Amino acid sequence: MAPIDDVSERAGEATAGPRVCILGGGFGGLYCALALQRYQRRLSVPLRVTLVEPRDRFTFTPLLYEVLSGELQPWQVAPPYRDLFNHSPIELCQDWVEGIDLHQRRVTLRQGPTLAYDYLVVALGSRLRPPASPDSPGALPFTNLADVWQLEHRLAALEHQSSGDPMHLVVAGAGPSGVELACTLADRLGGRARITVLDRRAAVLRSYPPAMQRAAIRALAKRGVEVYTHAPLQSVEENHVVFHHQGQGHRRRADLTLWTVGTVPQPWVGQPRPKQTPLAQCLVRPTLQLPDYDNVFVLGDMAAMPARGRDCAPMTAQAAFQAAPVVAHNLWALTTAHPLRTFHYRHLGDMLSLGRGDAVVHGFGLCLTGRLGSVSRRWAYWLRLPTRRHRWRVLKHWASLT
């Protein structure tokens, strides 16, 4: 990995190729950068690709639950960027984005110098939905490897302090993250914990197919997890939570609260601000370019990306994963005068972990559950891990365990 100053210096070399600056190292940004490398050999002058990301590791978030359960190792789910870029010319600039100047074509960083670009890809993802309950004492998010380690530390401390009574855990949110986290914790802790799931909406996995809802409810009930729907969380305190249910206020012990109540797009930083939807997603063309800037692409959670049969693509890893190669192709097309591709999200199904050796996979008219669902889900995600080299390392490790 080159120093940030070196990245800036190379950006000024007149003899080098166009400068592509990719903001964000999640499913949109990382997979776009990797896909772009496949086009480099077709160019007479290679593109200079810089990925700006404050963390040192990519996180394959759908498999974080297996790290918590001990089924997978951290390096398999969160490989360092330096390993993923080991055999590519992608430059990693480990810093935070402070501002984007679309007119001057510059990106301001928190610690390093300003980066100039010819083409810009904005894929900064999303953040936890307000209110900022994760900042309250005892409430933790679960979005990356650091959150897994923090949760491990908190669980160990609670078990050390325990006098034999089970600990009380509350999971805020009965969406996919809440269901997966509750099932994983129930399998890991067994009778040492009482787990409660709270959600203000009317059903578990409200926006998911009925077959998945039924599978999730069965999995939670089997593990003794209490679920309250129509139960908006009012406050998170150090040792308890307050919520409403059936017209009454309830106060419940909570030694630890996990926050999984949805996400919102990261705010746009800088001027001018692009046109946005009421949900603060950037409006983009079918090619994923900003309407007024041919050289700027926005994808993933920050963009209202086109979709078949719906207003726009969901804010999911699947949508960003599908959009990344389209943006990579269009960057190559702009530099070679080839036609651009349009993007239309196609929903390929849903997969959820329901604890150790248990999952539900729904798509193309099929619904797989139990062990078969777990194996199918694991292999489907293995195919989507970044880089052939990393997939091979993970596969060899899995083979060594059989």
Steps between C-alpha positions, in 0.01 A plus 500: 500500500645831396509798738225755448752759385616264228143460381466877472832534317408238244172681444701785354704304250401616156620184327283263706146387425173649625455519876210300645415575862268253673354612832404213729630146531175309546316279253458786252843661516722195549330281241502788251876544550561127457276477192680798348827309503361256243470790254851632554662264249275640228633852552812639336552721807373337823268686732643613834256371757496628859262357759431729797390307809575572868501136612777254424266206434207424275205346686282240330212595728259210425749258657576700817261279694716195430797680655296561815388136508854372441412328171730727299825677579532881482750498211253310282226759543713814540815474284742796510490722192877463463450126446220552249711755308822300525514419130332810358598865445210631712622758750342504845465841662405431861317818596158659552324704231430854621375662180437457127538792260323393181597817312872486582509118487664468839445295816598643838628251758510532877871423539658489157530745212224577254460238227436609143301269273387461143227251590332463837308207648304572819411188699510611863216272604268561791493558874275386783161662504449780757428547785851437618408228746825308430677786679298438815657291775465129427374530140726361229481492121593190300635604162871413484777293655573762766139467615544121527806546721323759714203267544735213590659721765165607645370143514817381673467779758136414567579133543783585738268718708218247498399337827331212323191682377460519122596827337225700329561611142273720289522518121337813359359417158338187353633551151762270347788622718295474819378148422845373402664656804238369745525144365880509506512628858242244613706214357822634645372577850229238545341512844746764618296776336144614456458678171221739402440646154305826469362653180259786439368334184218247474701189417839334513680555166205713392619564143611141434306208347257318734704178481804682637292664771369161612851349500633790709214481751554124541874546547455770762234303688712184493780693670276654763532855366211729600374721218287813538362665186309831504752583773686826431807547715480822700835514676814300566653537844798337665313201646157507336293605202160668484255410223129521421289194427121464476448855620712468811853597594736221601833511676722196450838403636769520234858419595587560136303651212585436134387759246395373156223748413577562136734734316490831314732618220819675598453875451656664197803704602599803296353733242310516280257247643350268236126460461369253756188303588305565824706212648822694422611264223662660196299498180700327227457415135449135396878498440546596870650839408389821669266685262722809473841332520596237244820418688336429838333170592304423817403147597388292794304637794565864408330470159140453392604233251251378235325168563259274316148514640572749778589867547866435576738231619504413871783610727666158508836343427335311213406823324846654540661173387293505179572867431878486546590327169266733309683805633836336423391434142372855459827648626684297238241599238541871570875478448472295179193655331296180538127499582403507865289233668183569693432347839176344617505316830371145482400337827662156518351388830575529870715305745510519879696317766275357771774381732766230488441266208163659427391749235221588261559557128214630287508562127371386161196338660703290746541527876781300662530479877702321764832339417436508124425871519815560704727317256338670198537842659863443595598394146302781338689753710832325441452562128461873575806542718748750351787377279569150377803477726299570815227254400764232445655563843158474666416182308828335599435582863148356484635185333757457778218484757315212333 
